[in-house]
Amino acid sequence: MSGMCTVSLFRLSDNDFILTTNRDEAPDRITHNPRIYAEESSFLLYPKDSRAGGTWIGLSDRNRLVCVLNGAFKKHERYPPYKLSRGQIAKSLLVTDRLIQTLEDIDLKNVEPFTMIILKWDSNLEVLEWVWDSEEKHLRKITEEKRIWSSSSLYNDAMKEARLSWFSRFVSQNKQHPESIWDFHHIGGEENSNFGVIIDRGHVRTTSVTQVTKTGDEIVMRYEDLQKGDICKVPFKIPELNNG
């Protein structure tokens, strides 16, 4: 799974946020629109990767969000096959009762490098950045109110700096509103180029945009399949179980 290329986070309050992601992937890789799944005594909402059954962004009823970017701090060489899909690891983090313990215990030997952005809001919103560089795990808290990440596998340092500049300009000129952020994730930088937020390099292109907005008790996932031109909004509501 090539994972995400661009992730932005805006904290709206102590417990509310807007997280938006662009996924860059081989255009022939099939994915399914987000829906709610019951897995391991949890309810999850995520778009599914058909090849590995995992996801690059998901929500769980444990007040948690996990988002995956390909690569760690720098571009890496690939040495498949890998023993675990990063999308499956993301799902395991969504369902675990002991998140920090799981981060410490999970064996990542022979797993491709990744960066995962983890949001949890048991009380106030906490943001964690968890990086596996093929040798070590790196875990740190993210305290900025606004932040952008770009995949190290697709963007060199100069490209990342350009994206930071675009993001800073966007922040200075726009309100923190889901629609304006959604627009940035479509037209930020040089549209439809190798350097903009939306890319098309032939073998890999931006295939979808996903936005999760949490305001109070309401959480909504907005998903656009750029291949099909479909957009859907799915509220994260726990299904009522029929005990009859």
N, C-alpha and C positions, 0 to 999 in steps of 0.2 A: 504494500500500500504506500503510495507516494505521500499521502498525508496532506497536511495543509501547507499552503505557502504563505498566507497572510492572515494574521489574527490581530484584532484590535479589541481593547477592553476599556470601557468607561464605567467608573463607579458613579452611580447616581446619588447614593446615600450610604448610610452604614450597612445597609442590607440589600440594596438594589443595584442593578448593573445592566449594561448592554454589552454582549460579546458577539462579535461578528467574524466569520471565517470564510476564506476562499479556499477551495480545494483544487489543487493542481494534480492531474492524474492522466494516465493513458486514456484517450477518448473512447476506446472500445471497452473499457472496464465498466461493468454493469453495477449500478447501485439502485437501491430502493428508497422511495420517499420515507421520511420519518413517520413512525407510528409508535404506539405504546406496547411494550412487551412485558410479560411477567417472567422474570428469571431469578432463580435462587432467592426466593422469598422477597424479591424487590420488584418494583415497577420501574421500567426504564423507558425513556423516549429518545430515539436516535434514528438517523438514516443508516441503512445497513449496506455494507460492502458485500456484494454477492460472492466474491471469490473466497474470502476468509471468514465471512459471517460476523466480522467485527465492525467497529465504527471509528470515525475520526472525530466525532463530537457527540456527546450524550449527556442526558440528565438522569438522575435517579431520585427516588422518594426518600433518600437519605440526605436530602438537601445538599446535593453535590452536582457539579458539572466537571467533565473531563474533556479536554480538547488536545488533539495530537498534531504536532508538526514533525516533518521528516528531518532527521539530522540533529546534531548537537551544536557545538560551537563553531565548527568549520566543516567544509565539504568532506565527505568520507568516500572511500572505495567500498563497493558492495561485494560481499562474499556469500551469496546464497548457496544452499538453502539455510534459512534461519529456523531455529527451533520453535519460536513463538511469533505470532503476528502482533504488531503493536496495537492494532485495533482490538484484539482479544485482551491484551493487557489493560487497555482503557476500560473495557467492560468489567474486568475483575476489580478495578479501582472504584467503579460505580457501586458495586454490590457489597464490598467488604464492610464488616462491622468495625474493623480496626484499621483505618486508613494509614496512619503513620507507621504502624507496625508492618503492614503489608508492603509499604514502600521500602522499609528497611530489609525485610526478609526475602522478597522476591528475587529469584536467581535470574539475572539477565545475561549470563554468559551465552554467546552465540545468538544474541538478539541485535537487530540492526539499530544503530544510534537513533535517538529520538529526543524530542522535547515535549513534555506534557504540561499544559496549563490546567491546574486544578482549582476550582472554586468550591468553597464550602461555607455554608451559612447556618450552622447550628445555633449560633447567636448572632454576632456581627459577621459580616462578610470577610472571609480570609482567602487570599490568593496565593497559591504556591506554584513555583516553577520547578519542575523535576526533570533533570537532564541525565541521559545515559550516553556516555561518549565512547562506548565499547570497552572501557576499562574501569571507569568509576561512575558512581551515582552522585549527582549534585542536587541538593534540595535547598531552596531559599524562598523566603517570603517576598512577595511583591507588594510594595506599599504605595506606588504611584497611583494617582487617580485616573490617569490616562496612559495607555501603553500600547505599542504595536510590536509585533514579532514577525519576522520573515524567515522562511525555511533556509537553513544553511546549505542544503543540497542544491538549491536552485539560484541562490543569490550570493554574490561575493560581497566583500565589505563595502565597496563603492556603491553597489546597488542598494545595500541595506541603508547606507547613509542617505542616499537619495530618497528612499522611502520614509526615513525619519523626517527629512525636510518636508516632504509632501504632507506627512501626517501633522507636523507642527503647524504648517500653514493652514491646513484644514481646521485644526483645533482653534486657532486664533480667529478664524473667519466664520465659524459655524457654531450653533448651539448643539448641545449634547442631546440629539433627538434621533430616534431610530431611523427615520426616513433619510436624514442628511448623512448619517453614518452608512446606511445601506447604499446611498448614491456614491459615497467615497469608495466603497468596495467594488463598485462597477466602473468608475471613471477616474479614480485616483492615478496620478502620474500620467504616463503616455498610454492612452487607451489602445488596446489590441496590439501591443508591442511586446518585445521580450523584457521590457523593463517596467511596464505599468502593473497595476494591481490585477488586471485581467490580462492573461498571457495566452499566446498560441504559438508553440514551438513545433507544431506538427505532431511529434511523438508524445508530447505532453502539453496539456492546455488546462485552463481553468474550467472545470466541469460543473461546479456548483458554488453557490453562496448560501451560507446558513447564518441566521441571526437569532440569538436567544436574548429575550428581554424579560427581566424580573422587576416588577413593580408591586410592592406589598406581597400579597399571597398569590398574585397572578404571574404565571410564567408561560411564555409563548415562544415556540420555535417557528421561525419563518424560514422556508427552504425554497430555493430556486434551482431547478435542474436546467443548466444552460444548454445542455445537449437537446433537451426536449422542448424547452421554452415554457416549462410548467412552474408555477409558484403555488405553494400551499402554506397555510398557517395552522399549526397544531398546538392547542393549549395543553399544558401538562396537568391533566386532571386524573387523579387516581380513580380507577374504575370502582364502582360499588359492587362488592361481591354478593352473589346470590346465595344466601345460606339456607334457602328453602329447599 
